[in-house]
Amino acid sequence: MATDVHRPVTRTSHRADTTARQADGTPPAPATVVRVDGLTRAFDGRAVIDRLHLDVRAGEFVALLGRSGCGKSTLLRILAGLDRDIEGTVLVPRRKAVAFQSPRLMPWKRVWRNVLLGLPGKPERAVAKRALEEVGLNHRAHAWPKTLSGGEAQRASLARALVREPDLLLLDEPFGALDALTRVKAQHLVDELWQRRGCAVLLVTHDVEEAVLLADRVLVMDEGVIAHEQRIGLPRPRDIADPRFAALRTGLLERLGVEAPATAATPGATATPAATATAAASATPAADTARSLPAA
Ligand SMILES: Nc1ncnc2c1ncn2[C@@H]1O[C@H](COP(=O)(O)OP(=O)(O)OP(=O)(O)O)[C@@H](O)[C@H]1O
C-alpha cells in the first residue's frame, strides 16, 4: 500500500505496515494504515493538538468523539493532507478520501460529474454510475445538486469518496445535518459500505450512540490528545436495546462529562448520564440535543 508521509518537522519516524508472519506461524495482526506520532498543531501559539499518538489498522472502523472545539476536525484535516502545518509524524495511505458534513457539491456540475471531480485521467461515466449505484443514487446521476434532498446530497458525497477506492475513508460529521430518520438510513449505508469495501474508516461525530453503533473502537479526544479509548466488541448489526450497548454508551457519556437534563418523571432529580443514554435511544430530535456534546 502506498503511503503518504506528512512530516515537516520530524521527531520520530515510523514505517507504516507490519505484515510479516509471526515466529510461531500465527497470522500477522492487520497492517497499520494510519500512524500518528507526536503530532502537534497550534493556532496562534495555542496547541490544539499536543503530541498526539494514534494508530488505525487496515479495515478498522474508528469513531472520534470529543467536546466541540477539542480538535477533531483539525486532526481529520491533517490526516486528509489538507493541513500540513504540523509537528510530528503522520503516515497515511495514499488512497484516502474525505466526506464532510456539508456535501460540497459543485452546483454547476451534474451529480455524476461531481462524483468524478478531481479524479486523475478521464474516468468514464460508468465509474461514477457504479459508485452512485453503491449508495442507491444512480437514478439521480443526471440531476443538478440543488435538486437533491439533504440525504441524497450526502450520498452523492459518499459516492465521490468511494470512486477513489480509498484504503482510508475520513468522515467529518457526515450525518450531522440530516434529520433523524435520514441519518439512521445513512448510518446503515455507511456500515454496509464499510463491510463491503473493507477500508479503514475514521468517523468524527458528536453522537455517542452513532459511535457505539458503527465503530470497532471509539476514541475520546481531550486536551489535544486521545484521552480515552473504548473497544466495541458487540456483534453486528448492533441492537441499541441491548443492555451491553447501553452500558458502553453510558460509559462514554460519563467520560465526556455530559450532564443529562432532569426528566419530567422525576422533578428535581439529579440527572445522570444513564438518563441521557435512555433519552438518546429514542432517536428523536429532542434526544439529539441530549446526546450532543458541550463546547470545550
Ligand atoms: N484555521 C484556524 N485558525 C485558527 N484557529 C483554528 C483554525 N482551525 C481550527 N481552529 C481552532 O482549533 C480548535 C479546534 O477546532 P476543530 O474544528 O478541530 O474542533 P472540533 O473538535 O472539530 O469542533 P466541533 O466539534 O465543534 O466541530 C478550535 O478552537 C478552533 O477555533
The ligand as a MOL file (V3000), in Angstrom:
LIG
                    3D

  0  0  0     0  0            999 V3000
M  V30 BEGIN CTAB
M  V30 COUNTS 31 33 0 0 0
M  V30 BEGIN ATOM
M  V30 1 N -7.5970 27.8450 10.7950 0
M  V30 2 C -7.7350 28.0730 12.1000 0
M  V30 3 N -7.2640 29.1980 12.6590 0
M  V30 4 C -7.3670 29.4240 13.9900 0
M  V30 5 N -7.9530 28.5660 14.8400 0
M  V30 6 C -8.4360 27.4250 14.3440 0
M  V30 7 C -8.3600 27.1200 12.9480 0
M  V30 8 N -8.9240 25.8940 12.7420 0
M  V30 9 C -9.3530 25.4690 13.9460 0
M  V30 10 N -9.0500 26.3880 14.9040 0
M  V30 11 C -9.3430 26.2580 16.3420 0
M  V30 12 O -8.9010 24.9980 16.7880 0
M  V30 13 C -9.8090 24.4560 17.7390 0
M  V30 14 C -10.2590 23.0920 17.2830 0
M  V30 15 O -11.0930 23.2240 16.1470 0
M  V30 16 P -11.7520 21.9600 15.4610 0
M  V30 17 O -12.6090 22.4670 14.3450 0
M  V30 18 O -10.7220 20.9700 15.1450 0
M  V30 19 O -12.6460 21.4050 16.6580 0
M  V30 20 P -13.7100 20.2280 16.6680 0
M  V30 21 O -13.3900 19.3620 17.8120 0
M  V30 22 O -13.8170 19.5950 15.3280 0
M  V30 23 O -15.0340 21.0720 16.9780 0
M  V30 24 P -16.5480 20.7820 16.5560 0
M  V30 25 O -16.9060 19.5100 17.2430 0
M  V30 26 O -17.2710 21.9600 17.1130 0
M  V30 27 O -16.6150 20.6870 15.0620 0
M  V30 28 C -10.9400 25.4570 17.8670 0
M  V30 29 O -10.6920 26.2490 18.9990 0
M  V30 30 C -10.8250 26.2880 16.6040 0
M  V30 31 O -11.2820 27.5860 16.8100 0
M  V30 END ATOM
M  V30 BEGIN BOND
M  V30 1 1 1 2
M  V30 2 1 2 3
M  V30 3 2 2 7
M  V30 4 2 3 4
M  V30 5 1 4 5
M  V30 6 2 5 6
M  V30 7 1 6 7
M  V30 8 1 6 10
M  V30 9 1 7 8
M  V30 10 2 8 9
M  V30 11 1 9 10
M  V30 12 1 10 11
M  V30 13 1 11 12
M  V30 14 1 11 30
M  V30 15 1 12 13
M  V30 16 1 13 14
M  V30 17 1 13 28
M  V30 18 1 14 15
M  V30 19 1 15 16
M  V30 20 2 16 17
M  V30 21 1 16 18
M  V30 22 1 16 19
M  V30 23 1 19 20
M  V30 24 2 20 21
M  V30 25 1 20 22
M  V30 26 1 20 23
M  V30 27 1 23 24
M  V30 28 2 24 25
M  V30 29 1 24 26
M  V30 30 1 24 27
M  V30 31 1 28 29
M  V30 32 1 28 30
M  V30 33 1 30 31
M  V30 END BOND
M  V30 END CTAB
M  END
